[in-house]
């Protein structure tokens, strides 16, 4: 019997939320801001504490209002406008840092590529990977071929390895 009531409760919740807005970017950010304000208010005294706590709780209520709102069209429009403003502000904030770190971007991309390549090589059960002793180029050879003579396609170096 308890399993039926649990499943019917789940169904009721799904039916209830099917006609609701649900969580979106604006609601998520409002929840985060409300928690931050409430936590900060714990460290303050006097009227500052009361004001931050009240604002934090009001934002928490607003976030739940957005999630449970059945006016999905209006909430979607508000969220779209918020996301546009948010990305514009974040773009202006991060632009100076992107220009300053453009030199490091190439190195970061190369490191990411090498990490992806290492993961791919570890998953590959049918091949062995060797590095050319002259230029460092990664070379893939079939596993189980015994002792083979490998020619680097990049620099032409020839070396023997056991596959």
Helices and strands as residue ranges (DSSP letters): H 2-18, H 25-42, H 47-68, H 72-100, H 102-123, E 127-131, E 138-142, E 147-151, E 158-162
